[in-house]
Amino acid sequence: MAIEARNVSKRFGDFVALDDVSVEVESGSLTALLGPSGSGKSTLLRVIAGLEQPDTGAVFISGKEATVLAPQKRGVGFVFQHYAPFKHMTVWENVAFGLKIRRRPKAEIRARVDQLLDLVQLAGLGKRYPAQLSGGQRQRMALARALAPEPEVLLLDEPFGALDARVRAELREWLRRLHDEVHVTTVFVTHDQEEALELADRIVVMNRGRVEQIAPPRELYDHPENAFVMSFVGPVNRLGDAWVRPHDVELRLEPNGSTQEAQIERIVRLGFETRVELVRDDGERLSAQLSRDEADELELEPGQIVYVRATRQRTFSA
Amino acid sequence: MIGRYLLRFGALGYLGVVLLAPVALIFWRTFEHGWHPFWAAISNPDAVHALKLTLEVTLIAVPLNTVFGILCGLAIVRHRLPAMGLVNALVDLPLALSPVVVGLALILVYGPGGWLHGLPFKVLFSFPAILLATMFVSLPFVVREVVPVLREIGTDQEEAAATLGASSFATFRRITLPAIRWAVAYGVVLTMARSLGEFGAVSVVSGNVVGHTQTLTLYVQDAYANQFNETGAYSASVLLALLAIATLLLMTMFRPKEETRGDRGA
């Protein structure tokens, strides 16, 4: 295990940020801590880095107890949400910081920094100051800086949170490839389920300071353990006691024994995908997700009456 | 349109009457007969001694208040202790108190019957008292400049340095100090200006002995009011003004060029 948090609790005044949280992260994996704001995911990351002290519980890094170890001695790289660039240093100096602190030989520092700048596609921008970089470039500089001292684990706090959608998608893919190349155990915090599903090998879903489920993306999506996970990792409809994903709602023009009547309220065409907003005869709303071809074949129109059926649904005991 | 001109001339006129005219007149009266009288006046041994004393006091008070100011600023911003609210309020005391009151307070502490009366060395009416009075009145400036900047930069960069392996001292030296250096520099300029110009508190505790415990400001007052030596008073005043201007210029000169680029955005 690269990282283990065992029964960690942390309060800030009356607010319980972490409530008896236990998480294990395998060596070389890419793990997401996913949850809404206030779920404790960032606090857990900071506890692992040593930037917060847990009230109770223990943290192990690479098998060694690290609970009371100072952040300097944990061998972790940390990328902050707003990158925390050293503003008075150039990009090159920023990346070299962790190596200079460790008094590595100058030639080694030069070689390593150049190699890292190359890796994060900032070669040639070494003499700039952080203020002269774009958000995405600053992010990659922060990543190179964190990787420079060859940490055993890399921790990223909302790494794409402050970027616009396009840069975000690019960087996501790039981070995945980087991880495949560098193989450093990586944990990142996100509130975006798509980001977690796309990037991570394993996802830790958190809510109100507790761990709701830990699973690989596919399993999490297909077999959520409770209603919170089900509704957080993707869109859902509530049909009585059951939870149904929009792509598991089937639309028919004719009723059969198991269908219910519903009226089409709105049709949204999003390229390949067509989303149909419906109101059932008992007044409940639901949405169905169809491919464009399916929708075209049914020749759906707003106001039309259709018959709906869930092809797959889940119920959770409260 | 007219309103705008009124505002402009009003502001300039106010500055002219209140600030510029008095200072300009001092310069004019000093140099009205050329450099020679000025030079003669400031090379008078009493004036030279007063200048030396003022510089000595300043050179001790400013570094001490700078170090204290930085540490106090860090304590107020980075360590949320209950007592820090009180410290924060206390730091402003020298700004609120009249310097004369400061002087009297020092006499109460170190004078006959005071808590610290009877120390093995002389405090009142000698160098230590002048230094203490100057330190008292010039204490808030570095703290007041540093605190808002420390708040603004936050703890992100310091935490990043820690995760990169930097000890607290290395973090302070390489990250925090460079980030607040212009606030410190500005605080130093203000502290220096206040130390050079302090009159009230020093005049109460120094004893004002010519050639012994007379600072440059006391010399100006003495020359003008008691010796009827107007040239001496004006010349010493100009010297004080020049010292202040030199301090400001030095700060501007040492400001590196890349700083203006590096500070842009973010």
Interface residues (C-beta under 8 A of the other chain):
Chain A: A49 G50 L51 A70 P71 Q72 R74 V76 G77 F78 F80 H82 A84 P85 F86 K87 H88 F97 G98 I101 R102 Y129 P130 A131 Q132 A142 R145 A146 A148 P149
Chain B: D156 Q157 E159 A160 A161 A162 T163 L164 G165 A166 S167 A170 R174 I175 P178 A179 E258 E259 R261 G262 D263 R264 G265 A266
